[in-house]
Amino acid sequence: MAWGDAGDTVAATSPGEGRAARVSTPALTAIAAVVGLVATMAILTTPFLLFGYRNPSLHLALDSVDACIAVLLAYLLFGRFSRSRRLQDALLAEGLAMLAMASVATGLAGAALDVQPYTLEAWAPLSLRLIGALLIGAAGLVGDREVTELRRSPAVLGPLVLAGVVMGVLVAFHASLPVAVAETMPASAAHPVVTGHPLLVAAQAVGAASFVVAAAGFSMQSSGHDVLLRWVGPACVLGAFSRLHYVLFPSIYSGWIYTGDLLRTACYLLLLVGAALEIGSYWRSQARLAVLDDRRRLARELHDGVVQELSYIRSEAHLITDEDGVRARIVDSVDRATDEARAAIDTLGSEGDAPLGLLLHGAARQVAERYGRQVVVDLDVSIDATPEQGHDLVRITREAVSNAIRHGRARNIGIGLLRDRGGLRLVVHDDGRGFDPGDSQSTGYGMTSMRERAENLPGTLRVSSTPGRGATVVVEW
């Protein structure tokens, strides 16, 4: 199952996701930057407060949580890449995979070889984290560029091969590696301690710069429809500040819990929010597709079954001797049933996201063309409605046009959809023979149905007609 499908389908958003979408990605990124800046200023300006505590168990737990989240995100993004072939997804997935491997490499490097403390077990994960940060920074720059089939394998395997080569070199020359940080960590974390090999400090600085580039890139590119990528920018900001804090106090290589560890975990938690929304969007899209497939199946069954049988009944009805108007009543009933069946087919076959004006135009034209009549439309395309309102308005339009043709013998029908006095109005008028609205015989079930649908909008239905001068149906909501 390719989770990446969720990024390429438009699904209805949940209430929580809709509220989150109201905050733009640049705003989320700015909030993350403020949080990181406040934490950094607190460290630098209040040296009498403790910002770190020795807790090896909690440190290991945070490393494990971060690695699991990175693996989940890498899996989701590789699924997206398999469908979209976007280079951005591939680079971001590989970068997160490198960060996940770095958390594992710390323990494996020390356990596999008898090495001096803070050498291979520090340089191996540092190298993987640096490669991961560079890949994430590159992902923020490439945008929506797609990978061709010929370049697909290098895009996926290239970074993995590079990481393997770097790890092989480090293992081969582990005896010559310098000590990355002081073997004895400070006894207190009351103030920052900039320590470590210059290459270590430089690598953390480059990693922080890469995350800054990624944050800027994703913030500018995010469209709001991609529920996963809109959280990557804010997460990268916290990732950049965590690298800065690791320069101030390199707790990543010890049993200390420092602000850098907390900011790094906060970075992954933001990514986890994006992953949760991505998965939720995927399942909502799958449920919606299943409903649409079922509706299309029912529409086909109605068209190939009920409509065809009604057409046969109508053709056979013409063979009946028209005594006391029996044939006319049968044909009239069949025509009404056919209209109802075709309306149901149109409703079931549509995806519910077409503009209201287009739906009304199509419904009126379909009925009018069946009887060889003309329809003139004047529709405000900016007017929108919910799927439920659209369904009711389409049924009112079909009923009004059908009544104008079958009962009013109208030759021309006009339809208008406009804004009026702060509300909306649908008008259907014809040049038929009209009727007396006060006559109880002129108000059948069709008129009652239209009135009930108008009230369901909620709105009102008003019908005006004069014998010999046509009729006008007005719906206001």
Salt bridges, closest charged atoms under 4 A:
ASP5 OD1 - ARG83 NE 3.82
ASP8 OD2 - ARG83 NE 3.19
GLU17 OE1 - ARG284 NH2 2.28
ASP63 OD2 - HIS59 ND1 3.48
ASP63 OD1 - ARG264 NH2 2.26
ASP66 OD2 - ARG264 NE 2.99
ASP89 OD1 - ARG80 NE 3.57
ASP89 OD2 - ARG86 NE 3.24
ASP144 OD1 - ARG86 NH1 3.21
GLU149 OE1 - ARG85 NH2 2.97
ASP226 OD2 - ARG80 NH2 2.50
ASP226 OD2 - ARG86 NH2 3.50
ASP261 OD1 - HIS59 NE2 3.31
GLU278 OE2 - ARG80 NH1 3.08
ASP293 OD1 - ARG296 NH1 3.19
ASP294 OD1 - ARG297 NH2 2.91
ASP304 OD1 - HIS303 ND1 3.06
ASP322 OD2 - ARG327 NH2 3.98
ASP332 OD1 - ARG406 NH1 2.59
ASP335 OD1 - ARG314 NE 2.52
ASP339 OD1 - ARG370 NH1 2.43
GLU340 OE1 - ARG395 NH2 2.00
ASP346 OD2 - ARG398 NH1 3.48
GLU351 OE2 - ARG296 NH2 3.06
ASP380 OD2 - ARG419 NE 3.83
ASP392 OD1 - ARG453 NH1 3.08
GLU399 OE2 - ARG336 NH1 3.19
ASP420 OD2 - ARG421 NE 3.23
ASP420 OD2 - ARG425 NH2 2.78
GLU476 OE2 - ARG421 NH2 3.67
GLU476 OE2 - ARG425 NH2 2.84
